[in-house]
Amino acid sequence: MELNQMEYFLTVARTQHVTKAAEVLNITQPALSHSLAKLEEELGVQLFERSGRNVQLNRYGKLFAGRVEEALRQVGLGKQEISELANPESGVVSLAFLNILGSEVVPKLISAFHRRYPAIRFELEQGNYQTVRGLLDSGQSDLAIVSPCSNIMGVNRALLFETDLFAVVPEGHRLGERNSVWMKELEDEPFIDHNPNCGFRAVLERSYRQTGFTPKVKYQAEDLQTVAGFVSAGLGVALLPPSKGLRLPNMSWIPVKDPVCRCEVGLEWKDKRYLSPAVRLFREFVIEFYEKKEVEALPV
């Protein structure tokens, strides 16, 4: 049994017509009929119910088609993996990351990586925490850069860096000239919080619990950029990580004294899932990038 016989068989099964299948395969109709006859002879059963040149899979054919599709899929994966092993410095990395990381962290990482491996390409997806988690879980993305790091069975993670959070207040606010504040000092202020779809919400709730801080929530927003926009408009105060993408006009950023007021950024990948050499190169590069502190630690 040869690979082209299996490919011919599946094409006939899909088109349900020998002549049309021959046209798709760019071979003659007699050659295709001969290939099918040899396959059926080898298996010892007929695979199709025939009506002229129209054909339909019978119960043997349906059973065999499922196995053949899986076999050809595995062969295709094998070819891909061999090609990737033979050319480890080419290939594609599928990376998912939080929206907030797209203004600074991810561009700098990819820029530094491309200086070393210019032939490797990227497929990038971004979104909120739930979106990024879904992309990794479904296999649409090889790697994910998230905050906070998850604690889920079957997911491997590497902590990249941690950063302090800041109290962010509108311009002219009573706390705006302070060098630092305690979280408790924000307790009576109208607070701009994050809704549960935002992964950063988990970071904040941990800080709330550990400091006994109870925010007086006036608004909730889906992402950090919207929270920053509400503060800039004078609608309240918030806790945010330092990021150029969040530094809007009419805002003051004040360090928070509470030592637990921090957030982490990590790289994650699924356990036991095949990662191509290109993906593994990028994963190790990112981990090494922070371990060796090749550049000053990047803010969130």
C-alpha positions, 0 to 999 in steps of 0.5 A, a space after each residue: 500500500 502506497 501513500 498516493 493510493 491512500 490520497 487517491 482513495 480519500 479524494 474519490 471519497 470526497 468527490 464521490 466521482 471518479 472522473 472529477 477526482 482524477 481531474 483534481 489529482 491531475 491523473 487519468 481516470 483509468 490510472 485512478 480506477 486501477 489504483 483503487 482496484 489494487 487497493 481493494 484487492 489488497 484489502 480484500 473488500 470493496 470500499 465503494 458502492 458504485 453507480 457508473 462513475 458516481 461512488 459512495 463509501 460503504 461501511 468498509 470504506 467509511 471505516 478505512 477513510 477515518 484511519 487513512 485520514 489520521 495516517 496521512 495527518 501523522 505523515 504530514 506532521 512527521 514531514 513538518 517535524 523533520 523539516 523543522 529539525 533540519 532547519 531549526 533557525 527557520 519556522 513559525 512561532 505562534 505567540 499569544 499575549 495580553 493587550 497591555 504587553 503589546 506596547 512594549 514588552 513583546 515588541 522588544 522581545 521579538 526585536 531582540 530575538 530577530 537580531 539572532 534568528 532573522 528567518 523565524 516568523 511570528 503569528 501573533 494573537 492578543 487579547 484579555 486574559 481569558 482570550 489568551 488562556 483560550 488560545 493556549 489551551 486550544 493549541 492555536 498558540 504555542 506560547 503565551 505571555 500572561 499576567 498573572 501566571 496561572 496555576 493550572 495542571 498541564 501548563 508549564 510556566 516560567 516567571 519572567 519578571 515582577 514589577 511594583 504597582 502604582 497608585 494613579 490619580 488625576 492631575 491636581 489630586 490631593 495625593 498627586 504630589 506625594 512620593 509614595 502612598 499606602 493602599 489604605 489611603 485610597 480607600 475613600 476615593 472613587 476607585 476604577 477597578 477591573 472586571 473579572 475578564 481582566 487577568 489583572 483583577 486577580 493580582 489586585 484582589 490578592 493585594 486587597 486581601 493581604 492589605 485589608 484594602 476595600 476599594 470604593 468601586 465607582 466603575 469597572 473596566 475590561 482592560 488596563 487602557 480603559 482604566 487609565 483613560 477613566 483616571 485621565 478623565 478625572 473619574 477616579 483613582 486606580 492601581 496600575 503597573 508601569 507602562 508607557 502605553 498607560 501613561 496618558 495626560 493629566 495623571 500622576 503616578 505614585 509608588 505604593 508602599 505596601 510590599 505585596 502590591 506587585 504583579 508578575 509576568 510569565 511565559 507559559 506553554 502546554 505540557 506534553 504538547 509538541 513544540 517545534 525547534 523554532 518555538 523552543 528557540 524562542 522560549 529559551 531565548 525569552 527565559 534567558 533574556 530575563 535570567 541574564 538581564 541582557 537589558 534592563 528589565 522591561 516594565 509591564 
